[in-house]
């Protein structure tokens, strides 16, 4: 997880990248009213337990935004 300061930082980084449609084929993702799509312009570090057969991360955890 992350604290409120990091949450505010992430929201400020992601809001300008928001789009109406997904930036790729996400047909397998269930629709949800709080789901927002963003352009994939940022890179972040994550930790995860594994990768599913469909190529999805299992139990991903946000670490930080990378600036490289």
WOPE-V311280 format. One record per residue. N is the residue number from 1. RES is the residue in one small letter. PHI is phi as a letter, one per 30 degrees, with the letter a starting at -180 (999 if undefined). PSI is psi in whole degrees, -180 to 180 (none if undefined). Layout:
n	res	phi	psi
N	RES	PHI	PSI
N	RES	PHI	PSI
//
This chain:
n	res	phi	psi
1	x	999	-172
2	x	a	161
3	x	d	178
4	x	d	-36
5	x	d	-44
6	x	d	-38
7	x	d	-46
8	x	d	-42
9	x	e	-48
10	x	d	-44
11	x	d	-41
12	x	d	-32
13	x	d	-36
14	x	d	-31
15	x	e	-45
16	x	d	-15
17	x	c	0
18	x	d	140
19	x	b	164
20	x	d	-41
21	x	c	156
22	x	d	147
23	x	d	24
24	x	l	-165
25	x	d	101
26	x	c	39
27	x	d	-22
28	x	d	-4
29	x	d	129
30	x	d	142
31	x	d	145
32	x	b	139
33	x	d	-23
34	x	c	8
35	x	d	129
36	x	b	138
37	x	c	144
38	x	b	154
39	x	d	143
40	x	d	64
41	x	c	-14
42	x	c	156
43	x	b	133
44	x	b	158
45	x	c	136
46	x	b	156
47	x	c	149
48	x	a	160
49	x	d	-24
50	x	l	-176
51	x	b	134
52	x	d	173
53	x	d	-26
54	x	d	2
55	x	i	14
56	x	c	149
57	x	d	137
58	x	c	123
59	x	h	58
60	x	d	148
61	x	b	124
62	x	d	135
63	x	c	-62
64	x	a	163
65	x	d	136
66	x	c	145
67	x	c	42
68	x	c	none
//
